[in-house]
Amino acid sequence: MLSGLLDLARSALLTLDPEDAHELTLKSLERGIYPRDARGDRPELGVDLWGLHFPNPLAIAAGFDKDARVFDAVLGMGCGFAEVGTTTPRPQPGNPRPRIVRLLQDHAIINRLGFNNQGHAAALQRLKARPRRGIVAVNIGANKDSADRTADYVAGIETFYDVASLFTINISSPNTPGLRDLQAPAALDELLSRVMAARAKCEAAGKPRRPIVVKIAPDIAAEDIGAICDRIVAHGADGIAVSNTTLARPRLKDAKANEPGGLSGRPLHHRATVMLARVYQATRGSVPLIGIGGIDSGPSALDKIEAGASLLQLYTGLIYEGSGLIGRIKSHLAEAATRRGVTAIGALTGSKAAEWADKDVEGV
């Protein structure tokens, strides 16, 4: 009953301003208005990584819960983990509105938000108050006007170390000028050296090791993937998230397709999955990957796993398909594991990486 009502509400939300609809969704989740996943997860969906047990590989991607307001609700909806952020040391308003555009014909979104968030202190307060259950990742970024962006990432590690299950280092948003420059090998060396030193300091103080995942863009040139992955691996990062939104505009139908910002949703699926497979090959499958971009069905989620992902994140797909998408994806993955004769969905990770990596990133 509740799921059906929420599907009706989703149709109504699509008539509202996108940011107003998002805020209304967050307020509903804060008040406990969401369908609970009371059945639990089938054992085939479990993923064990970094000393953590994920009951299933799904999460809602960063940008949904920027200020750590609804992570418990996300877990309650049936996700295997939650991610909050991107959060920056100081609050910032982001770019001027309007800054989100729906491409209804393409099942896509263009956003140019610019890391709008309430800052570290607000997110930390909420995370400190949470019951210590479930896996919650903290996605950290840099303020737009920061004189030392690397220091902002170090501050994120230090601030959230005691409350995060793992960290995502977001250097892939296209909406903060110059941020993607941190993906260049030399800049990446400095960033990861200081971030890993901050983690080592926490460990030396007797705190547990927190996994660190680096989130990269889908627009990296093919010839640069190897060097970037080499630096990430050399510095001991625990995982790579592939990918963020794209500046490309592949075969879009909507009249608003050329609005500035990062594109997410169904049209991103191909590009992001090809990139994922190439990263899997570049790292020889030695680093766990989080597959993000264009997941809006069970088959598209399975594509990511077969291309090399161990974990999955979605966001735009929920806007168009509703909260029931989470359950449908989990059912499809469990059935795929049974059909393929494996006891865990992770056994399919990378099984079609070569096939995906050989595709043209433009989908032509």
N, C-alpha and C positions, 0 to 999 in steps of 0.2 A: 504493500500500500504506500509506504513512505517513498520507496523508489519511484513509483509511478507519479506521485505528486511532485517529486523533485524533477522528473523529466518534464512535466508541465511547466514547472518553475524555470527550468533551463530555457525553454522556448521564450518565456517572458523576459528572461535576462538578456537574450540576444536582441531585444528591442531597446535596451537601455544603453547609455554611454558605457563603453567597456570598463572604465575604471570604477564607475558607480556600480556596475554589475559585480565586479570583483570584490569590492568592499561589502556589498550585500551578501555575497557568498561567504566571506570570512566571518561576518557577524552571525550568519546562520550556523556555521560550524562552531563558533564560540559558544553558542547557546545550545549546542547538542543536537541540532536539526540536521541529521545526516543518517543514511542507512548503515547500520552496523553489520559487519561481517561476523556472524555468530557461529559459522560452521567450522572455522579454522582452516588451515591450509593442508592440502594433500602433501605427503612426505616427499613426493617427487619434486616439489617446488623449492625445497630447502637449499640454501646456499651457505657454505661455510668459508669465510674469508677473513683474514687478518685477526683471527682469534674471536670473530664475531659470528653468531648464527643468525642468518636472515631467513625468516620463515617462508618468504617468497622473494623473488628478485625485484619487485616493483616499488617505485616511489614516485611522488610528484616532484617535478624538477624545481630547482631554485627559481625564485621570482614569484612563486605562488604565495609563500608564507615568509615574506621578507623580514618581518619583525618578530618571528617566533610566537605567533598568536594561536596557531591551530595545529601544531605538530601532533598532539595527542588525538585530535579528531582524524587526521590523516592516517594514523596508525589504526584507529578504530574502524575506518572505512575498509580496511583490509590490505593496506600497503605493508610491505615487509620492512620498510624503513621510511623515515621522513627526513627532509632536508629543509633547513631554514636559511634565509638570506636571499640574495647577497647582502651582507651587512658591512658597513664601513665604520671606521673609528668615530667619526663625527656624523651627526644627522645631516642629511642633505635632501633638498627638494626634488632633485632630478631635473629633467628638461621640461620646458613649458608644455602645458596641455593645449590641444589634444596631442597625445603621444602614443596612443594605441589605435590601430586601424584593423577592423575585421575584413577579411576577404572571403565573404560568404560562399561565393562560387567555387573557391579553391580549398575550403576548409583550412584556412590559414589565418595567421595574424602577423601584422607588422608592428613592432614596438620600438620606440626610441625613448624608453623611460629614463635611462641614465642613472641607475643605482639609487633611485629614490628610496630612502629608508630612515628609520628613527635613530640609527647609530648603535654602537656596541652596548651602551649602558642599558637601553631599553630591552634589547634582546636578551642580554645577560640576566636581567632581573626575572624575566619570564622563564628562562631555562633553569635558573636556580630553584624556582618554585615547583618544577615539575617532579612527579614521581619518577624514580629511576627505573623506568621500564621501557622497553623498546629501543631501537637504534635510531639516534638522531644525529644527522650530519649537520655541520655548520659551514656554510659557504661564505668565504671572506673575500673582500675586495678592497679597493683603494678609493679614497676621496678624490673627486675630480680635480680639486685645487691643491692636492698634497704636494709638498716640496720633495718628499721622499716616499714614493709609492711602495717601495719594498718595505719600508718601516711600517707602513699600514698593515701589510700582511703579517709581519712579525707581531704587531700589536694584536691582531686577530688570534693568532696562536696562543699568545700569552693570556689574553682576556678569557677565552672560552675553553682553555685546556681542561679544566675540571668538570665541565658540563657537556662537552661534545663527545660523541662516540667516535667520530672521525671528522676530518676537515676536507673541504674542497677549495682549492686555490683557483679562483676565477680570474683568468687572464685572457678571456675570450669574448667578452662582451664588445659589440661594435659601437656601443653608444656612449662610451667614455673615451674622448679623444686620446690617442696614444697608448691605450691600455694593451691592445694586441701587440704592440712593439715588444712587450715583455716576453713574447713567445720566441723572439730571436735568440739563438743559442747563447750569445754573450750575456744578454740581459737575463736570460733564464738561469745562467750559471750564478749570477749574483743573487737573484731572487731566491733560488732554491738553497744556495749556500746559507743564507741568513735564516730562511724559514726552518731548515733542518737543524741549524744550530740552536734555534729557539726551542725546538722539540727536544733536542739532546739535553738542554739545560733543565727542562721539566723532568725528563727521565732521570737525570743525575740527582734531582731532588727527591727521588723515590716515587714519582708518579708513573702510572702505566703508560705504555707506548700507545699513542693515538695515530691511526693510519692517516696518511696525507695523499690526497688525490689531486692531480692537476687537470683542470678543465681547459681543453683547447678548442679552437674554432674549426668550422667545417671548410673554411676558405683557404687553408694552408696549401701552397703549391705542392704538387706531388714530389718534386725534387727536394723539398725541405722537410718532409715528414721524417726521414731517417735521422737527420741531424738533431731535430727537436726531440724525438723519442730517445736518442742516445743520451742527451743531456738529462732528460727526466729520469732515465734508468740509472745513469751514473751517480746521481745525487740521492738515490735510494727512495724515490717516491714510491708509494705503495700501489698506486693505480692511476689510470688516465681516464677522464670522462670525455667522450666524443659524441656529441659536440654541442656548441651553442647555436645561436641563430646565424643565418647567412645573409650576406649582402647581395648574393646572386638573386636573380629573378627568373627561375626556370618555368617556362610555359604556363604562365598565369593567365587566367581568364578575366579576373575582376578589373574593373576600370580604375581601381585605386592601387593597382599593383606596383606603380612606380613611386609610391610614397617612400620617403627616407626612413631608414631603420633596419632592424634585423628581422628576417622572415622566419617564422616557425610554422609547424603544422605539416599537413600531408605533402606539400611540394618539397619539403626539406628531406623527406625520408630517404630518397635515392642517394642524394649527395652525402648525407650524413652516414649512411650505411656503407657506402663505398669507402669513405674516409676511415670509418671504424675498422673495416677489413684490412685496409692498408696499414693502419697502426698496429693491428694484431700481427700482421706479417713482419713489420719492422721490429717489433719487440719479441718476435718468435713465440708469441703466446706466453711469455714469461711474466707479464704484468697484467693483473686483472683490469678489465675495461668496463666502464659504464656506458651503455648505449643509449643515446638521447637523440631525438629528432624525428618527428613524423610518425610516432607510434599512435595509431588510432584504431587498432584492431588486433585480434589474436595473431593473424598471419604476419602483420608488420612487426609485432613484438618478437615472434619467432625468427624473422629475418635478422634482427639484431643479434640474437643469441648465436645463430648459425654463422654470422659474420665475425663473431669474436667476443661478444659481450657476456660478462658474468652477471651483471646487474643491469636494470633498466630504469629509465625515468621518462615520464610523459607529463604533458601539461596542456598544450593546445588541443590535443585529442579529446580531453575531458570537456572542454568548452562546447565542442560540437557533438560528442557522443554521450555525454552524461556520466554520472558516477558509476553506473552499471558497467562501464567499460573495464573497470578494475577486475571485477569478477569474471567477465567474459574472457579477458586476456589470461587470467590464471587458469581457467578451465581449458582454454585452448593449449596452453603450454603443458599442462599435466597430461592432456590427451595425446599431445605430440610425443611426450616422453614414453608413454605406454605403447603408442603405435610403433615407435622406433626401437622398442625393447630395451630401454635404459631405465635405471632406477632413480636417476636424478636428472633434472633438466640441464644441469651443468655439463653433463656428458656430451651435449650437442654443441657446446661452445666452440666456435671456430670451424665447425664441420663443413661450412661452405665459404670459408674466408677467401680461398683462392678464386672461387667463382665470382664473388662480390668484388674483390680487389681488382679484377681484370676488366670490370665495367668502366665505361666512360663516366666521369663524375657528373657530367652535364645530363646524363640520361639519354644521350642520342646514339 
